[in-house]
Amino acid sequence: MELNILTICYLIGSITFILGLKMLSNPATARKGNLVAAGGMTIAIIGTIFLYKDEAGQKLHNYIWIFGGLAVGTIVGVMAAKKVKMTAMPEMVSLFNGMGGACAALISIVEFNHLTSGKNEIDLYLTGIPHGQLLIILLGLIIGSVSFAGSMIAWGKLNGSVKDFSFPGQHIFNIVLLLLIVGLATFLVINLNGSNAFVFYIILALSLLYGTLFVFPIGGADMPVVISLLNSFTGVAAACGGFLYDNKVMLTGGILVGAAGTLLTILMCKAMNRSLANVLIGSFGAKKVAGPGAAPGEQGAYKEISLSDTAVVMSYASKVIIVPGYGLAVAQAQHACHELEKMLEEKGVSVKYAIHPVAGRMPGHMNVLLAEADVSYDKLEEMEQANEEFSSTDVVLILGANDVVNPAAKSDPSSPIYGMPILDVELAKTVIVNKRSMKPGYAGIENDLFFRPKTSMLFGDAKKVLQDLIAEIKSL
């Protein structure tokens, strides 16, 4: 009876994961979907703690450690989630994703010790080696370790504590390192005995090294893809744990996370018009040394626009599209932006937002940021939809976005971002760009848009500029 109840708990958990993931695909239902999936996970956890029995029929008994760990994790998670700023959300996602990878790797270490503890070469020969189980253990170890190490480097890069690092031939070195890891794992599966069990820990160390070197040279505009890819790694590693424990809900959750992360990675690569191999090897997001003719300002002269002129242009426009970027997030200007939107609509101006698939530091970053300020989901337009409307738009206001509006992606074959689909803001009648300075964007390259005849620069912190712009519009 208890087993049946536990199976039902796992079934409920699996169903809620699927429903929650489906609801996450729409901003209007995303929050509810998150709660539904979390509720299912809670049921699965409670059911496992009180109803699970091992092969000997023994229930879990170390409740103090279990609930102590749950309490510490809950307190730390809640406090971190409440204190984190929206600008730091991508790095928190990387950190939490890394913890998932670490858990998967730790499960593999524990199960390997159970498999080999107290056994010499003769014991392992007599009892036989469960090759399938050992293969799953090694997969969980390798994938989990790579996800953990890579996520920690991504976390450091996003918060600015880790700089891009590369050396000549690094990609070749990484490939050789990966082949070595695979070779050692294959050797261990075939030839595990009491005298070579230490190879397991060599694989662990090499996997951590590979995860570190794998992410180190990647930065800038490629980071959203890397975060998504590492997320899929953690899902696959969790699925390996589900295989080890014959835990259906863990297996289902891991497969869903792995599949969703993989699909999101593919979609983001498509949005950048690049293959995954090109993202991982090309690394156009990493910092580059500017070549001849790349110095800021050499493409021509830019013109500035005053706050008062901006207020007049936007107040008497029929249609305005706002393009939010990371500069908006850094300034925490989403609420001021929403206030500007409402004020313009009171004057009869149609206001919408154009969201590029890789805007911000992670997938969906801009959507979540604007949702925090109660911007209507109906006003958020994806790239394809927005590009159809720019030609009929009077004013495009760009708030901190850079690479996703750079015309070089379409016109300059020598540009590192050439071929990446962008927001066609230059089709609008007037383009106003708010930036702190003329420094290049996250990809580290010059933006030709700033020197176009229809473009005007409005310098300053996004929040301060928007607040002053609102005051100017009120005075008209």
Buried (B, 14 or more C-beta within 10 A) or exposed (E): EEEEEBBEBBBBBBBBBBBBBEBBEEBEBBEBBBEBBEBBBEBBBEBBBBBBEEEEEEEBEEEEEBEEEEEEEEEEEEEEEEEBEBBBBBBBBBBBBBBBBBBBBBBBBEBBEEBBEEBEEEEBEEEEBEEEBBBBBBBBBBBBBBBBBBBBBBBBBBBEEBEBBBEEEBBEEBEEBBEBBEEBBEEBBEEBBBEBBEBBEBBBEBBBBBBBBBBBBBBBBBBBBBBBBBBBBBBBBBBBBBBBBEBBBBBBBBBBBBBBBBEBBBBBBEBBBBEBEBBBBBBBBBBBEEEEEBEBEEBEEBEEBEBBBBBBBBBEBEBBBBBBBBBBBBBBBBBBBBBBBEBBEEEEBBBBBBBBBBBBBBBBBBBBBBBBBEBBEEBBBEBEEBBEBBEEBBBBBBBBBBBBBBBBBBEBEEBBBBEBBBBBBBBBBBBBBBBBEBEBBBBBBBBBBBBBEBBBBBEBBBBEBBBBBBEBBEEE
